[in-house]
């Protein structure tokens, strides 16, 4: 389930980033999403 999300985020990051600053924001959003998903999984355990 996480793998398709990561692939989708990578595609968005590659197509949407025009500058290094934009790339940084996209990578940060991807990291936030991964963190949120990990926290949700931990709560379910």
PDB file of N, CA, C, O and CB in Angstrom:
ATOM      1  N   UNK A   1       0.825  -1.193   0.000  1.00  0.00           N
ATOM      2  CA  UNK A   1       0.000   0.000   0.000  1.00  0.00           C
ATOM      3  C   UNK A   1       0.866   1.252   0.000  1.00  0.00           C
ATOM      4  O   UNK A   1       0.524   2.236  -0.657  1.00  0.00           O
ATOM      5  CB  UNK A   1      -0.937   0.001   1.204  1.00  0.00           C
ATOM      6  N   UNK A   2       1.959   1.234   0.711  1.00  0.00           N
ATOM      7  CA  UNK A   2       2.821   2.410   0.791  1.00  0.00           C
ATOM      8  C   UNK A   2       3.577   2.608  -0.521  1.00  0.00           C
ATOM      9  O   UNK A   2       3.830   3.740  -0.932  1.00  0.00           O
ATOM     10  CB  UNK A   2       3.811   2.276   1.965  1.00  0.00           C
ATOM     11  N   UNK A   3       3.934   1.512  -1.172  1.00  0.00           N
ATOM     12  CA  UNK A   3       4.717   1.618  -2.399  1.00  0.00           C
ATOM     13  C   UNK A   3       4.000   2.430  -3.480  1.00  0.00           C
ATOM     14  O   UNK A   3       4.627   3.311  -4.069  1.00  0.00           O
ATOM     15  CB  UNK A   3       5.037   0.234  -2.926  1.00  0.00           C
ATOM     16  N   UNK A   4       2.716   2.178  -3.772  1.00  0.00           N
ATOM     17  CA  UNK A   4       2.036   3.006  -4.789  1.00  0.00           C
ATOM     18  C   UNK A   4       1.973   4.481  -4.397  1.00  0.00           C
ATOM     19  O   UNK A   4       2.045   5.364  -5.251  1.00  0.00           O
ATOM     20  CB  UNK A   4       0.621   2.486  -5.024  1.00  0.00           C
ATOM     21  N   UNK A   5       1.840   4.732  -3.112  1.00  0.00           N
ATOM     22  CA  UNK A   5       1.818   6.125  -2.643  1.00  0.00           C
ATOM     23  C   UNK A   5       3.160   6.790  -2.923  1.00  0.00           C
ATOM     24  O   UNK A   5       3.211   7.917  -3.415  1.00  0.00           O
ATOM     25  CB  UNK A   5       1.489   6.195  -1.128  1.00  0.00           C
ATOM     26  N   UNK A   6       4.246   6.087  -2.608  1.00  0.00           N
ATOM     27  CA  UNK A   6       5.578   6.640  -2.839  1.00  0.00           C
ATOM     28  C   UNK A   6       5.842   6.866  -4.322  1.00  0.00           C
ATOM     29  O   UNK A   6       6.430   7.877  -4.703  1.00  0.00           O
ATOM     30  CB  UNK A   6       6.640   5.716  -2.258  1.00  0.00           C
ATOM     31  N   UNK A   7       5.411   5.933  -5.153  1.00  0.00           N
ATOM     32  CA  UNK A   7       5.587   6.088  -6.593  1.00  0.00           C
ATOM     33  C   UNK A   7       4.798   7.296  -7.097  1.00  0.00           C
ATOM     34  O   UNK A   7       5.303   8.086  -7.895  1.00  0.00           O
ATOM     35  CB  UNK A   7       5.146   4.809  -7.334  1.00  0.00           C
ATOM     36  N   UNK A   8       3.567   7.432  -6.629  1.00  0.00           N
ATOM     37  CA  UNK A   8       2.751   8.580  -7.021  1.00  0.00           C
ATOM     38  C   UNK A   8       3.372   9.893  -6.583  1.00  0.00           C
ATOM     39  O   UNK A   8       3.397  10.859  -7.346  1.00  0.00           O
ATOM     40  CB  UNK A   8       1.359   8.457  -6.440  1.00  0.00           C
ATOM     41  N   UNK A   9       3.872   9.929  -5.363  1.00  0.00           N
ATOM     42  CA  UNK A   9       4.515  11.147  -4.863  1.00  0.00           C
ATOM     43  C   UNK A   9       5.783  11.465  -5.661  1.00  0.00           C
ATOM     44  O   UNK A   9       6.076  12.629  -5.935  1.00  0.00           O
ATOM     45  CB  UNK A   9       4.853  10.998  -3.367  1.00  0.00           C
ATOM     46  N   UNK A  10       6.518  10.440  -6.025  1.00  0.00           N
ATOM     47  CA  UNK A  10       7.730  10.661  -6.817  1.00  0.00           C
ATOM     48  C   UNK A  10       7.387  11.233  -8.182  1.00  0.00           C
ATOM     49  O   UNK A  10       8.071  12.133  -8.669  1.00  0.00           O
ATOM     50  CB  UNK A  10       8.516   9.356  -6.975  1.00  0.00           C
ATOM     51  N   UNK A  11       6.339  10.720  -8.798  1.00  0.00           N
ATOM     52  CA  UNK A  11       5.921  11.244 -10.101  1.00  0.00           C
ATOM     53  C   UNK A  11       5.471  12.693 -10.001  1.00  0.00           C
ATOM     54  O   UNK A  11       5.805  13.515 -10.855  1.00  0.00           O
ATOM     55  CB  UNK A  11       4.797  10.392 -10.679  1.00  0.00           C
ATOM     56  N   UNK A  12       4.721  13.000  -8.970  1.00  0.00           N
ATOM     57  CA  UNK A  12       4.280  14.381  -8.763  1.00  0.00           C
ATOM     58  C   UNK A  12       5.478  15.283  -8.541  1.00  0.00           C
ATOM     59  O   UNK A  12       5.543  16.378  -9.099  1.00  0.00           O
ATOM     60  CB  UNK A  12       3.312  14.476  -7.569  1.00  0.00           C
ATOM     61  N   UNK A  13       6.418  14.838  -7.740  1.00  0.00           N
ATOM     62  CA  UNK A  13       7.602  15.647  -7.454  1.00  0.00           C
ATOM     63  C   UNK A  13       8.413  15.897  -8.723  1.00  0.00           C
ATOM     64  O   UNK A  13       8.917  16.999  -8.940  1.00  0.00           O
ATOM     65  CB  UNK A  13       8.475  14.960  -6.395  1.00  0.00           C
ATOM     66  N   UNK A  14       8.534  14.881  -9.545  1.00  0.00           N
ATOM     67  CA  UNK A  14       9.333  15.037 -10.764  1.00  0.00           C
ATOM     68  C   UNK A  14       8.664  15.957 -11.778  1.00  0.00           C
ATOM     69  O   UNK A  14       9.349  16.699 -12.482  1.00  0.00           O
ATOM     70  CB  UNK A  14       9.586  13.681 -11.397  1.00  0.00           C
ATOM     71  N   UNK A  15       7.357  15.920 -11.859  1.00  0.00           N
ATOM     72  CA  UNK A  15       6.673  16.732 -12.857  1.00  0.00           C
ATOM     73  C   UNK A  15       6.354  18.132 -12.368  1.00  0.00           C
ATOM     74  O   UNK A  15       6.239  19.053 -13.176  1.00  0.00           O
ATOM     75  CB  UNK A  15       5.411  16.055 -13.281  1.00  0.00           C
ATOM     76  N   UNK A  16       6.210  18.311 -11.072  1.00  0.00           N
ATOM     77  CA  UNK A  16       5.771  19.599 -10.547  1.00  0.00           C
ATOM     78  C   UNK A  16       6.915  20.521 -10.137  1.00  0.00           C
ATOM     79  O   UNK A  16       6.702  21.720  -9.959  1.00  0.00           O
ATOM     80  CB  UNK A  16       4.877  19.377  -9.376  1.00  0.00           C
ATOM     81  N   UNK A  17       8.092  19.998  -9.989  1.00  0.00           N
ATOM     82  CA  UNK A  17       9.205  20.809  -9.471  1.00  0.00           C
ATOM     83  C   UNK A  17       9.890  21.578 -10.594  1.00  0.00           C
ATOM     84  O   UNK A  17      10.377  20.990 -11.559  1.00  0.00           O
ATOM     85  CB  UNK A  17      10.230  19.919  -8.746  1.00  0.00           C
ATOM     86  N   UNK A  18       9.920  22.880 -10.455  1.00  0.00           N
ATOM     87  CA  UNK A  18      10.623  23.699 -11.432  1.00  0.00           C
ATOM     88  C   UNK A  18      11.901  24.290 -10.852  1.00  0.00           C
ATOM     89  O   UNK A  18      12.798  24.684 -11.597  1.00  0.00           O
ATOM     90  CB  UNK A  18       9.719  24.810 -11.932  1.00  0.00           C
ATOM     91  N   UNK A  19      11.986  24.352  -9.554  1.00  0.00           N
ATOM     92  CA  UNK A  19      13.182  24.897  -8.913  1.00  0.00           C
ATOM     93  C   UNK A  19      13.604  23.998  -7.764  1.00  0.00           C
ATOM     94  O   UNK A  19      12.858  23.113  -7.345  1.00  0.00           O
ATOM     95  CB  UNK A  19      12.932  26.335  -8.411  1.00  0.00           C
ATOM     96  N   UNK A  20      14.782  24.229  -7.272  1.00  0.00           N
ATOM     97  CA  UNK A  20      15.267  23.451  -6.123  1.00  0.00           C
ATOM     98  C   UNK A  20      14.389  23.690  -4.904  1.00  0.00           C
ATOM     99  O   UNK A  20      14.160  22.779  -4.108  1.00  0.00           O
ATOM    100  CB  UNK A  20      16.730  23.811  -5.800  1.00  0.00           C
ATOM    101  N   UNK A  21      13.902  24.910  -4.760  1.00  0.00           N
ATOM    102  CA  UNK A  21      13.027  25.220  -3.627  1.00  0.00           C
ATOM    103  C   UNK A  21      11.726  24.429  -3.744  1.00  0.00           C
ATOM    104  O   UNK A  21      11.229  23.890  -2.754  1.00  0.00           O
ATOM    105  CB  UNK A  21      12.733  26.742  -3.559  1.00  0.00           C
ATOM    106  N   UNK A  22      11.186  24.363  -4.938  1.00  0.00           N
ATOM    107  CA  UNK A  22       9.967  23.576  -5.161  1.00  0.00           C
ATOM    108  C   UNK A  22      10.194  22.102  -4.894  1.00  0.00           C
ATOM    109  O   UNK A  22       9.329  21.420  -4.345  1.00  0.00           O
ATOM    110  CB  UNK A  22       9.466  23.766  -6.582  1.00  0.00           C
ATOM    111  N   UNK A  23      11.365  21.613  -5.288  1.00  0.00           N
ATOM    112  CA  UNK A  23      11.692  20.209  -5.038  1.00  0.00           C
ATOM    113  C   UNK A  23      11.761  19.945  -3.541  1.00  0.00           C
ATOM    114  O   UNK A  23      11.288  18.915  -3.063  1.00  0.00           O
ATOM    115  CB  UNK A  23      13.025  19.829  -5.710  1.00  0.00           C
ATOM    116  N   UNK A  24      12.350  20.878  -2.808  1.00  0.00           N
ATOM    117  CA  UNK A  24      12.436  20.725  -1.354  1.00  0.00           C
ATOM    118  C   UNK A  24      11.071  20.653  -0.704  1.00  0.00           C
ATOM    119  O   UNK A  24      10.849  19.849   0.201  1.00  0.00           O
ATOM    120  CB  UNK A  24      13.220  21.867  -0.753  1.00  0.00           C
ATOM    121  N   UNK A  25      10.154  21.491  -1.165  1.00  0.00           N
ATOM    122  CA  UNK A  25       8.787  21.467  -0.603  1.00  0.00           C
ATOM    123  C   UNK A  25       8.104  20.152  -0.926  1.00  0.00           C
ATOM    124  O   UNK A  25       7.433  19.576  -0.070  1.00  0.00           O
ATOM    125  CB  UNK A  25       7.945  22.645  -1.147  1.00  0.00           C
ATOM    126  N   UNK A  26       8.269  19.664  -2.164  1.00  0.00           N
ATOM    127  CA  UNK A  26       7.643  18.400  -2.544  1.00  0.00           C
ATOM    128  C   UNK A  26       8.208  17.240  -1.740  1.00  0.00           C
ATOM    129  O   UNK A  26       7.463  16.360  -1.310  1.00  0.00           O
ATOM    130  CB  UNK A  26       7.832  18.140  -4.035  1.00  0.00           C
ATOM    131  N   UNK A  27       9.514  17.234  -1.535  1.00  0.00           N
ATOM    132  CA  UNK A  27      10.137  16.160  -0.754  1.00  0.00           C
ATOM    133  C   UNK A  27       9.675  16.229   0.698  1.00  0.00           C
ATOM    134  O   UNK A  27       9.452  15.197   1.331  1.00  0.00           O
ATOM    135  CB  UNK A  27      11.681  16.250  -0.832  1.00  0.00           C
ATOM    136  N   UNK A  28       9.533  17.431   1.218  1.00  0.00           N
ATOM    137  CA  UNK A  28       9.065  17.583   2.593  1.00  0.00           C
ATOM    138  C   UNK A  28       7.629  17.069   2.734  1.00  0.00           C
ATOM    139  O   UNK A  28       7.301  16.412   3.722  1.00  0.00           O
ATOM    140  CB  UNK A  28       9.152  19.060   3.031  1.00  0.00           C
ATOM    141  N   UNK A  29       6.783  17.360   1.763  1.00  0.00           N
ATOM    142  CA  UNK A  29       5.404  16.868   1.799  1.00  0.00           C
ATOM    143  C   UNK A  29       5.375  15.350   1.738  1.00  0.00           C
ATOM    144  O   UNK A  29       4.578  14.711   2.426  1.00  0.00           O
ATOM    145  CB  UNK A  29       4.588  17.459   0.641  1.00  0.00           C
ATOM    146  N   UNK A  30       6.250  14.767   0.909  1.00  0.00           N
ATOM    147  CA  UNK A  30       6.314  13.307   0.826  1.00  0.00           C
ATOM    148  C   UNK A  30       6.744  12.724   2.167  1.00  0.00           C
ATOM    149  O   UNK A  30       6.190  11.722   2.617  1.00  0.00           O
ATOM    150  CB  UNK A  30       7.287  12.865  -0.290  1.00  0.00           C
ATOM    151  N   UNK A  31       7.724  13.347   2.800  1.00  0.00           N
ATOM    152  CA  UNK A  31       8.173  12.890   4.117  1.00  0.00           C
ATOM    153  C   UNK A  31       7.079  13.007   5.159  1.00  0.00           C
ATOM    154  O   UNK A  31       6.926  12.126   6.006  1.00  0.00           O
ATOM    155  CB  UNK A  31       9.386  13.678   4.562  1.00  0.00           C
ATOM    156  N   UNK A  32       6.315  14.094   5.102  1.00  0.00           N
ATOM    157  CA  UNK A  32       5.203  14.268   6.037  1.00  0.00           C
ATOM    158  C   UNK A  32       4.158  13.179   5.843  1.00  0.00           C
ATOM    159  O   UNK A  32       3.615  12.654   6.815  1.00  0.00           O
ATOM    160  CB  UNK A  32       4.563  15.652   5.862  1.00  0.00           C
ATOM    161  N   UNK A  33       3.874  12.839   4.585  1.00  0.00           N
ATOM    162  CA  UNK A  33       2.894  11.798   4.291  1.00  0.00           C
ATOM    163  C   UNK A  33       3.375  10.445   4.812  1.00  0.00           C
ATOM    164  O   UNK A  33       2.600   9.681   5.386  1.00  0.00           O
ATOM    165  CB  UNK A  33       2.625  11.724   2.778  1.00  0.00           C
ATOM    166  N   UNK A  34       4.641  10.163   4.610  1.00  0.00           N
ATOM    167  CA  UNK A  34       5.205   8.900   5.099  1.00  0.00           C
ATOM    168  C   UNK A  34       5.140   8.849   6.620  1.00  0.00           C
ATOM    169  O   UNK A  34       4.797   7.816   7.196  1.00  0.00           O
ATOM    170  CB  UNK A  34       6.665   8.730   4.620  1.00  0.00           C
ATOM    171  N   UNK A  35       5.468   9.959   7.268  1.00  0.00           N
ATOM    172  CA  UNK A  35       5.411  10.020   8.731  1.00  0.00           C
ATOM    173  C   UNK A  35       3.988   9.798   9.223  1.00  0.00           C
ATOM    174  O   UNK A  35       3.767   9.032  10.161  1.00  0.00           O
ATOM    175  CB  UNK A  35       5.940  11.372   9.238  1.00  0.00           C
ATOM    176  N   UNK A  36       3.029  10.458   8.599  1.00  0.00           N
ATOM    177  CA  UNK A  36       1.632  10.300   8.995  1.00  0.00           C
ATOM    178  C   UNK A  36       1.171   8.850   8.831  1.00  0.00           C
ATOM    179  O   UNK A  36       0.486   8.308   9.698  1.00  0.00           O
ATOM    180  CB  UNK A  36       0.738  11.233   8.172  1.00  0.00           C
ATOM    181  N   UNK A  37       1.549   8.235   7.725  1.00  0.00           N
ATOM    182  CA  UNK A  37       1.174   6.843   7.479  1.00  0.00           C
ATOM    183  C   UNK A  37       1.792   5.926   8.528  1.00  0.00           C
ATOM    184  O   UNK A  37       1.129   5.022   9.036  1.00  0.00           O
ATOM    185  CB  UNK A  37       1.610   6.409   6.072  1.00  0.00           C
ATOM    186  N   UNK A  38       3.051   6.160   8.847  1.00  0.00           N
ATOM    187  CA  UNK A  38       3.723   5.333   9.861  1.00  0.00           C
ATOM    188  C   UNK A  38       3.055   5.490  11.221  1.00  0.00           C
ATOM    189  O   UNK A  38       2.888   4.512  11.950  1.00  0.00           O
ATOM    190  CB  UNK A  38       5.215   5.706   9.961  1.00  0.00           C
ATOM    191  N   UNK A  39       2.676   6.705  11.562  1.00  0.00           N
ATOM    192  CA  UNK A  39       2.012   6.939  12.851  1.00  0.00           C
ATOM    193  C   UNK A  39       0.651   6.248  12.878  1.00  0.00           C
ATOM    194  O   UNK A  39       0.267   5.692  13.907  1.00  0.00           O
ATOM    195  CB  UNK A  39       1.848   8.456  13.115  1.00  0.00           C
ATOM    196  N   UNK A  40      -0.078   6.273  11.775  1.00  0.00           N
ATOM    197  CA  UNK A  40      -1.373   5.589  11.711  1.00  0.00           C
ATOM    198  C   UNK A  40      -1.199   4.088  11.903  1.00  0.00           C
ATOM    199  O   UNK A  40      -1.982   3.455  12.610  1.00  0.00           O
ATOM    200  CB  UNK A  40      -2.070   5.874  10.370  1.00  0.00           C
ATOM    201  N   UNK A  41      -0.182   3.523  11.280  1.00  0.00           N
ATOM    202  CA  UNK A  41       0.079   2.084  11.410  1.00  0.00           C
ATOM    203  C   UNK A  41       0.427   1.746  12.850  1.00  0.00           C
ATOM    204  O   UNK A  41      -0.044   0.739  13.378  1.00  0.00           O
ATOM    205  CB  UNK A  41       1.221   1.643  10.465  1.00  0.00           C
ATOM    206  N   UNK A  42       1.244   2.572  13.494  1.00  0.00           N
ATOM    207  CA  UNK A  42       1.629   2.319  14.877  1.00  0.00           C
ATOM    208  C   UNK A  42       0.424   2.380  15.810  1.00  0.00           C
ATOM    209  O   UNK A  42       0.337   1.602  16.761  1.00  0.00           O
ATOM    210  CB  UNK A  42       2.686   3.323  15.322  1.00  0.00           C
ATOM    211  N   UNK A  43      -0.500   3.292  15.548  1.00  0.00           N
ATOM    212  CA  UNK A  43      -1.692   3.403  16.392  1.00  0.00           C
ATOM    213  C   UNK A  43      -2.573   2.172  16.273  1.00  0.00           C
ATOM    214  O   UNK A  43      -3.235   1.779  17.233  1.00  0.00           O
ATOM    215  CB  UNK A  43      -2.490   4.648  16.023  1.00  0.00           C
ATOM    216  N   UNK A  44      -2.581   1.558  15.076  1.00  0.00           N
ATOM    217  CA  UNK A  44      -3.419   0.379  14.865  1.00  0.00           C
ATOM    218  C   UNK A  44      -2.830  -0.873  15.513  1.00  0.00           C
ATOM    219  O   UNK A  44      -3.541  -1.853  15.736  1.00  0.00           O
ATOM    220  CB  UNK A  44      -3.613   0.144  13.379  1.00  0.00           C
ATOM    221  N   UNK A  45      -1.532  -0.839  15.815  1.00  0.00           N
ATOM    222  CA  UNK A  45      -0.892  -2.033  16.398  1.00  0.00           C
ATOM    223  C   UNK A  45      -1.212  -2.151  17.842  1.00  0.00           C
ATOM    224  O   UNK A  45      -0.764  -3.090  18.499  1.00  0.00           O
ATOM    225  CB  UNK A  45       0.610  -2.000  16.215  1.00  0.00           C
TER     226      UNK A  45
END
